[in-house]
Amino acid sequence: ENQRRENQRRENQRRENQRRENQRRENQRRENQRRENQRRENQRRENQRRENQRRENQRRENQRRENQRRENQRRENQRRENQRRENQRRENQRRE
C-alpha cells in the first residue's frame, strides 16, 4: 500500500510538472506571438508615416514648382507688356 501510494504521488507529481511545463510553453508562445504582432504593427505604422511624409514632400515640391511657373509666366507677361508699350511709345514718337 505504501508503495502504491508513493507511486501514485510520483505519478501525480510528474503530471503536475508536465502540466506546468506545457503552460509555460504556451505562455511563451503567446508572448512571442504578441511581440511579433507588435513588431509588425510598429513596422506598418512606420511605413505609413514614411509614405505620408513622402506624399507631403511631393505635394510641397509640386506646389513650389507650380508657384515658380506662375511667377515666371507673370514676369514674362510683364516683360512683353513693357515691350509692347515701349514699341507703342516709339511709334508715337516717330509719327509726331
C-alpha positions as CSV (number, residue, x, y, z in Angstrom):
1,E,0.0,0.0,0.0
2,N,2.8,2.4,0.9
3,Q,4.5,1.6,-2.4
4,R,1.3,2.1,-4.3
5,R,0.7,5.5,-2.6
6,E,4.3,6.6,-3.4
7,N,3.9,5.6,-7.0
8,Q,0.6,7.5,-7.2
9,R,2.2,10.5,-5.6
10,R,5.1,10.4,-8.1
11,E,2.8,10.0,-11.0
12,N,0.7,13.0,-9.8
13,Q,3.9,15.0,-9.4
14,R,5.0,14.0,-12.9
15,R,1.7,15.1,-14.4
16,E,1.7,18.3,-12.5
17,N,5.2,19.1,-13.7
18,Q,4.1,18.3,-17.2
19,R,1.1,20.5,-16.9
20,R,3.2,23.4,-15.7
21,E,5.8,22.9,-18.4
22,N,3.0,22.9,-21.0
23,Q,1.6,26.0,-19.5
24,R,5.0,27.7,-19.5
25,R,5.5,26.8,-23.2
26,E,2.0,28.1,-24.1
27,N,2.6,31.3,-22.3
28,Q,5.9,31.7,-24.0
29,R,4.3,31.0,-27.4
30,R,1.6,33.6,-26.8
31,E,4.2,36.2,-25.6
32,N,6.3,35.6,-28.7
33,Q,3.2,36.0,-30.8
34,R,2.2,39.2,-29.1
35,R,5.7,40.6,-29.6
36,E,5.7,39.6,-33.2
37,N,2.3,41.2,-33.8
38,Q,3.5,44.4,-32.0
39,R,6.6,44.5,-34.2
40,R,4.6,44.1,-37.4
41,E,2.2,46.8,-36.3
42,N,5.0,49.2,-35.4
43,Q,6.6,48.4,-38.8
44,R,3.2,49.1,-40.6
45,R,2.8,52.4,-38.8
46,E,6.4,53.5,-39.6
47,N,5.9,52.6,-43.2
48,Q,2.6,54.6,-43.2
49,R,4.3,57.5,-41.6
50,R,7.1,57.5,-44.2
51,E,4.7,57.2,-47.1
52,N,2.7,60.1,-45.7
53,Q,5.8,62.1,-45.4
54,R,6.9,61.2,-48.9
55,R,3.5,62.3,-50.3
56,E,3.6,65.5,-48.3
57,N,7.0,66.3,-49.6
58,Q,5.9,65.6,-53.1
59,R,2.9,67.8,-52.7
60,R,5.0,70.7,-51.4
61,E,7.5,70.3,-54.2
62,N,4.7,70.3,-56.8
63,Q,3.3,73.4,-55.2
64,R,6.7,75.1,-55.2
65,R,7.2,74.3,-58.9
66,E,3.7,75.5,-59.8
67,N,4.3,78.7,-58.0
68,Q,7.6,79.2,-59.8
69,R,6.0,78.5,-63.1
70,R,3.3,81.1,-62.4
71,E,5.8,83.7,-61.3
72,N,7.9,83.1,-64.4
73,Q,4.8,83.4,-66.5
74,R,3.8,86.6,-64.8
75,R,7.3,88.1,-65.3
76,E,7.3,87.1,-68.9
77,N,3.9,88.7,-69.4
78,Q,5.1,91.8,-67.7
79,R,8.1,91.9,-69.9
80,R,6.1,91.6,-73.1
81,E,3.6,94.3,-71.9
82,N,6.5,96.6,-71.2
83,Q,8.0,95.9,-74.6
84,R,4.7,96.5,-76.3
85,R,4.3,99.8,-74.5
86,E,7.8,100.9,-75.4
87,N,7.2,100.0,-79.0
88,Q,4.0,101.9,-79.0
89,R,5.7,104.9,-77.4
90,R,8.4,104.9,-80.1
91,E,5.9,104.5,-82.8
92,N,4.0,107.5,-81.5
93,Q,7.3,109.4,-81.2
94,R,8.1,108.6,-84.8
95,R,4.7,109.8,-86.0
96,E,4.9,113.1,-84.3
